[in-house]
Amino acid sequence: MGSDGDEDVNLSPRRIKAVLFDKDGTLFHYHETWGPILHEAANLVAQQDKALVPGLIEAAGYDAASRRIRAGSIFAGGETVELARVWREAGATQEQATLVELLDDLFTREASLRSHPVIDLPSFLSGLAARGFMLGIATNDSVASAARTVERFGFGELLAFYCGYDSGHGAKPGPGMVHAFCEAVGLPPQAIAVVGDNRHDLDMGRAAGAGLLVGVLTGASARADLAPYADAVIESIADLPSLLDDFR
């Protein structure tokens, strides 16, 4: 499995009938959305001890030299429970459960306000739906944050399913979110395409037996980070419809 680029897709008789998208870095530009939120979260958690902030953002995966969040880091691909654990190890004084609640509240409030869509999402998703694809979102953000973002950008009616790390299906890279999507749309994993910007999205899809794994470059990962694990790597979801033509 894996390819060096769009042109190297290994075509097969697989028929894809549904698409499960990651949210941040896939439907929405990652760094523009989450870079400012990371700094706000670190300042909130540090409280009055602002000397903690640089260590918190570095532990989360922020690279000060590039001013970007590193591919494969906790903040790029993890969920809030993992982040809270790492930040407690880095000096945060809140109890684990309190810190998770504090962060999820912040992320739910800020993610929908700060999200930068990669493309006109209602138009893009309605185009896929018109072609008969069932659509869903699987994110390691909370389900409340996902719901608020979907509502703000007005494409909830186009989705058959969405879930977060706290929806009861487990978190990425486990297969539970894909299996829950399959149950919701009544399709086997082989008929599902998983689209994401991080290796954990692709690992989730592979663990579930998804029929097509697609990496996108609008998140924290470079092509070299994704190509060994994907059937195809595309610049953005704007290139997805033409790719799906090969799997109809």
C-alpha positions as CSV (number, residue, x, y, z in Angstrom):
1,M,0.0,0.0,0.0
2,G,1.1,3.5,-0.6
3,S,2.0,5.8,-3.5
4,D,4.4,8.6,-4.3
5,G,1.7,10.8,-5.7
6,D,-1.7,11.2,-7.4
7,E,-0.6,9.6,-10.6
8,D,0.5,6.4,-8.9
9,V,-2.8,5.2,-7.6
10,N,-3.1,1.4,-7.9
11,L,-6.5,1.0,-9.5
12,S,-8.6,-2.0,-8.5
13,P,-12.1,-3.2,-8.8
14,R,-13.0,-1.6,-5.5
15,R,-16.3,0.3,-5.6
16,I,-16.4,3.2,-3.2
17,K,-19.9,4.3,-2.1
18,A,-19.2,6.4,1.0
19,V,-16.5,8.8,2.2
20,L,-15.5,9.4,5.8
21,F,-13.6,12.6,6.3
22,D,-11.3,13.8,9.1
23,K,-12.2,17.3,10.1
24,D,-9.2,19.5,10.9
25,G,-6.5,19.5,8.3
26,T,-8.9,17.9,5.8
27,L,-12.1,19.8,5.6
28,F,-10.5,22.8,7.3
29,H,-7.0,24.2,7.0
30,Y,-5.1,22.9,10.0
31,H,-2.5,25.5,11.0
32,E,-4.7,28.6,10.4
33,T,-7.3,27.1,12.6
34,W,-5.5,25.3,15.4
35,G,-2.2,27.3,15.8
36,P,-3.9,30.2,17.5
37,I,-6.1,27.8,19.6
38,L,-3.0,25.9,20.8
39,H,-1.5,29.1,22.2
40,E,-4.8,30.2,23.8
41,A,-5.2,26.8,25.4
42,A,-1.6,26.9,26.8
43,N,-2.1,30.3,28.3
44,L,-5.4,29.2,29.8
45,V,-3.9,26.1,31.3
46,A,-0.8,27.9,32.6
47,Q,-3.0,30.3,34.6
48,Q,-0.7,32.9,36.2
49,D,2.5,30.9,35.6
50,K,3.2,32.1,32.1
51,A,6.7,30.6,32.2
52,L,4.9,27.2,31.6
53,V,3.5,28.3,28.2
54,P,6.6,27.6,26.0
55,G,7.0,24.1,27.5
56,L,3.3,23.3,27.0
57,I,3.1,24.3,23.4
58,E,6.4,22.4,22.6
59,A,5.1,19.3,24.4
60,A,1.9,19.5,22.3
61,G,3.9,19.5,19.1
62,Y,4.6,23.1,18.2
63,D,7.8,23.8,16.4
64,A,8.9,27.4,17.2
65,A,11.4,27.5,14.3
66,S,8.8,26.8,11.6
67,R,5.8,28.2,13.6
68,R,4.0,25.0,12.7
69,I,2.6,22.0,14.5
70,R,4.6,18.9,13.8
71,A,3.1,16.0,11.9
72,G,2.3,13.1,14.1
73,S,2.4,15.2,17.3
74,I,-0.2,15.0,20.1
75,F,-1.9,18.2,19.0
76,A,-1.9,17.3,15.3
77,G,-3.5,13.9,15.8
78,G,-4.3,13.1,19.4
79,E,-7.3,13.7,21.5
80,T,-8.0,15.8,24.5
81,V,-7.4,13.1,27.1
82,E,-3.9,12.5,25.7
83,L,-3.1,16.2,25.5
84,A,-4.2,16.7,29.1
85,R,-2.0,13.9,30.2
86,V,1.0,15.3,28.3
87,W,0.4,18.8,29.7
88,R,0.2,17.5,33.3
89,E,3.6,15.9,32.8
90,A,4.8,19.3,31.4
91,G,3.7,21.1,34.6
92,A,-0.1,21.8,34.3
93,T,-1.5,21.7,37.8
94,Q,-5.2,20.9,37.1
95,E,-6.5,17.4,37.8
96,Q,-6.8,15.3,34.7
97,A,-10.6,15.3,34.5
98,T,-10.7,19.0,35.1
99,L,-8.1,19.7,32.5
100,V,-10.0,17.6,29.9
101,E,-13.2,19.5,30.6
102,L,-11.4,22.8,30.4
103,L,-9.8,22.1,27.1
104,D,-12.9,20.5,25.5
105,D,-14.9,23.6,26.4
106,L,-12.3,25.9,24.9
107,F,-12.0,23.8,21.7
108,T,-15.8,23.5,21.3
109,R,-16.1,27.3,21.6
110,E,-13.1,28.3,19.5
111,A,-12.8,25.7,16.7
112,S,-16.1,26.6,15.1
113,L,-15.2,30.3,15.2
114,R,-11.7,30.0,13.9
115,S,-12.0,27.2,11.3
116,H,-10.9,28.0,7.8
117,P,-12.6,25.8,5.2
118,V,-10.4,24.3,2.5
119,I,-13.2,24.8,-0.1
120,D,-16.8,25.9,-0.2
121,L,-17.9,22.9,1.9
122,P,-21.7,22.9,1.3
123,S,-21.1,23.0,-2.4
124,F,-18.3,20.4,-2.4
125,L,-20.2,18.0,-0.2
126,S,-23.5,18.4,-2.0
127,G,-21.7,17.6,-5.2
128,L,-20.5,14.3,-3.7
129,A,-23.9,13.6,-2.3
130,A,-25.5,14.2,-5.7
131,R,-23.2,11.5,-7.1
132,G,-24.6,9.1,-4.6
133,F,-21.8,9.0,-2.0
134,M,-22.8,8.7,1.7
135,L,-20.7,11.2,3.8
136,G,-19.4,11.3,7.3
137,I,-16.9,13.0,9.6
138,A,-14.6,11.2,12.2
139,T,-12.5,13.5,14.3
140,N,-10.3,13.2,17.4
141,D,-11.9,16.5,18.5
142,S,-15.0,16.2,20.7
143,V,-18.3,15.5,19.2
144,A,-19.7,18.7,20.6
145,S,-17.0,20.7,18.8
146,A,-17.7,18.8,15.6
147,A,-21.4,19.5,15.9
148,R,-20.9,23.2,16.4
149,T,-18.6,23.5,13.5
150,V,-20.9,21.5,11.2
151,E,-23.8,23.7,12.2
152,R,-21.8,26.9,11.7
153,F,-20.8,26.0,8.1
154,G,-24.2,24.7,7.2
155,F,-23.6,21.2,5.8
156,G,-25.1,19.0,8.5
157,E,-28.0,17.8,6.3
158,L,-25.4,16.4,3.9
159,L,-23.9,14.1,6.5
160,A,-25.1,10.6,7.4
161,F,-22.8,10.5,10.4
162,Y,-20.3,12.4,12.5
163,C,-18.4,11.5,15.6
164,G,-15.7,12.6,18.0
165,Y,-13.2,10.9,20.3
166,D,-15.8,10.9,23.0
167,S,-18.7,9.4,21.0
168,G,-18.2,5.9,22.3
169,H,-16.4,4.4,19.3
170,G,-12.9,4.9,20.5
171,A,-10.3,7.3,19.2
172,K,-8.1,7.2,16.1
173,P,-6.1,5.2,15.1
174,G,-8.5,2.5,16.3
175,P,-11.0,1.2,13.8
176,G,-14.2,2.0,15.8
177,M,-15.2,5.3,14.1
178,V,-15.0,3.6,10.7
179,H,-17.1,0.7,11.9
180,A,-19.7,3.0,13.4
181,F,-19.9,4.9,10.1
182,C,-20.3,1.6,8.2
183,E,-23.2,0.7,10.5
184,A,-24.8,4.1,10.1
185,V,-24.7,3.9,6.2
186,G,-25.3,0.1,5.9
187,L,-22.1,-0.5,3.9
188,P,-19.0,-2.8,4.5
189,P,-15.6,-1.2,5.2
190,Q,-14.4,-2.1,1.7
191,A,-16.9,0.4,0.2
192,I,-15.6,3.2,2.4
193,A,-13.0,5.8,1.5
194,V,-11.2,7.4,4.5
195,V,-9.7,10.8,3.9
196,G,-7.3,12.6,6.3
197,D,-4.2,14.6,6.8
198,N,-2.4,12.5,9.4
199,R,-1.1,9.0,9.6
200,H,-3.5,8.2,12.3
201,D,-6.4,8.7,9.9
202,L,-4.9,6.3,7.5
203,D,-4.0,3.8,10.2
204,M,-7.7,4.0,11.4
205,G,-8.9,3.2,7.9
206,R,-6.5,0.3,7.4
207,A,-7.3,-1.2,10.8
208,A,-11.0,-1.1,9.8
209,G,-10.4,-2.6,6.4
210,A,-11.5,0.6,4.4
211,G,-11.4,0.2,0.7
212,L,-9.5,3.4,-0.1
213,L,-7.1,5.5,2.0
214,V,-6.5,9.1,0.9
215,G,-4.1,11.6,2.3
216,V,-4.4,15.3,1.9
217,L,-1.8,18.0,2.3
218,T,-3.9,20.8,3.9
219,G,-2.9,19.7,7.4
220,A,0.2,19.0,9.5
221,S,1.7,16.3,7.2
222,A,3.8,16.4,4.1
223,R,3.5,14.0,1.2
224,A,6.4,12.0,2.5
225,D,4.6,11.5,5.9
226,L,1.5,10.1,4.2
227,A,2.6,8.3,1.0
228,P,3.8,5.1,2.6
229,Y,0.4,4.6,4.2
230,A,-2.1,5.9,1.6
231,D,-3.5,4.6,-1.6
232,A,-3.3,8.2,-2.9
233,V,-2.0,11.5,-1.7
234,I,-3.8,14.6,-3.1
235,E,-3.2,18.3,-2.6
236,S,-6.6,18.9,-1.0
237,I,-10.2,17.5,-1.0
238,A,-10.8,19.6,-4.1
239,D,-9.0,16.8,-6.0
240,L,-11.1,14.0,-4.5
241,P,-14.0,13.9,-6.9
242,S,-11.7,13.1,-9.9
243,L,-9.9,10.5,-7.8
244,L,-13.2,8.8,-6.9
245,D,-14.1,8.5,-10.5
246,D,-11.6,5.6,-10.6
247,F,-13.5,3.7,-7.9
248,R,-17.1,3.9,-9.1
